[in-house]
Amino acid sequence: MYAITAVVVAAVIVTADWATLQRVFLDPEIAAESFPGIITIAAKNTLIFTVLGFTGGLVLGLFLALMRLSSITPYRWFAATYVEVFRGIPAVVTLLLVGFVLPIALDVRIPGTYGPGSVGLAIVAAAYMAETIRGGIEAVPRGQVEASRSLGMSGPQTTFWIVIPQAFRIMLPPLTNELVLLLKDTALVALVLGSTAATVDIYKFARNEVADTFNGTPLVVAAFVYLLITLPLTYLARWLERRGNQSR
Amino acid sequence: MTAAGPDPDVPAIRIERLHKSFGTLEVLRGIDFQVDAGEVVCVIGPSGSGKSTLLRCVNLLEVPTAGRVLIEGVDITDPECDADAVRTQIGMVFQHFNLFPHLDVLGNLTIAQRRVLKRPKDEAGTVAAEVLARVGLTDKIKEYPARLSGGQQQRVAIARALAMHPDMMLFDEATSALDPELVGEVLDVMRRLASEGMTMMVVTHEMEFARRVADRIVFMDEGVVVEEGPPARVLDDPREERTRTFLSAVAQH
């Protein structure tokens, strides 16, 4: 395996047209020109969409997970259907539904410049998070619930104070993974719903620059900015996970 | 539940014709049983005899299939009854401790005081320090359960139950999961509780503890109470063949 990889890498290094590559994808002047805007406007918007989508998805996902675990059959049925549908259709289609089908069919218009995009992302994220949260809740030992109930805590108190804090620790790594996926999905919002100069995200910003300069460098800069955000997130999650393990 | 505390004339726990089935398996087959206020009753018997299930029916961790459970005269099997309120009167200690791993010892001791009894933070903290001193672990108040030995965890679990100021305590094989050298410290705490007059229902395999501490021993087998009486009578002069068989099997090791 390693031998094959080494041969392929060597072949690419030897045959690649480095001068052209650098001119088209790593032009320092164009990169320098992209930089302030991509950080102050585009990255900010990407983060706003991510935070709104993630928060909304987490709340909705928690409700769906609790419904999925409920003893009331219609709740379970609803949550299961929701998860299957919104995990099964592409995020692009969900964004279309929220942005265009909903206003026409039901006359529901989500307000705010970030509104429709964030809601669309939250709907998709909730489907994935519901399963993660359900798994986390089910991983908390039965004895924890019994101990809590035996102290007189009610079912909801037990869920809130005992089960969810422990489940959250179990869920942290997969939830971070979903946060990173969501961050990358924010690129779809501008593609499907359009964007203005004020709401443009990292990917759309780079695409606009590419169109203006006939040069691929802004896309490379965009990739670099995405990494700048996702890598610390991954490390943060690892740190939280370690810290959580100490008190177990 | 009134605030007047336990009435000595009303049995702390009274169980009438109790049945419990899991699917087609009938685990309890008509139990009549009573624990008076201030009494210490040890329940012994082979595994699978239903003694843990009986204990768990007392605070409705298991819902009986038929029959009644009365706590201080209140029928808790009545669907109208507020099980959460009754449970605050009944402390329970589990085989596997079941401390809350995400909370430190102080958090374990105060969470139900604050959320259920609505005690203010400082009052709950005072009660926590008090009960922790009773189990001899004052210096562990800031530790997380994972940093404690099994014996220390079980003592914290006892303190957690005591912090609710219950009228009675249930022990479900509280020393069965402990390394042999840690059993003594937990039994010492239980013995002290008994001598202070706590009403206790103790499911145990510790025959010496039962002999010394119990006011009465109940022997169960196959979902029924086979015989009961004072420790010396049941342990040294059992009337029933099944009791004799069990006791000689226990004495083998």
Interface residues (C-beta under 8 A of the other chain):
Chain A: P141 G143 Q144 E146 A147 S148 R149 S150 L151 G152 M153 S154 Q157 W161 I162 P165 Q166 R169 Q246 S247 R248
Chain B: N59 L61 D84 A85 R87 T88 I90 G91 M92 F94 H96 N98 L99 F100 P101 H102 D104 I111 A112 R115 V116 L117 Y144 A146 A157 R160 A161 M164
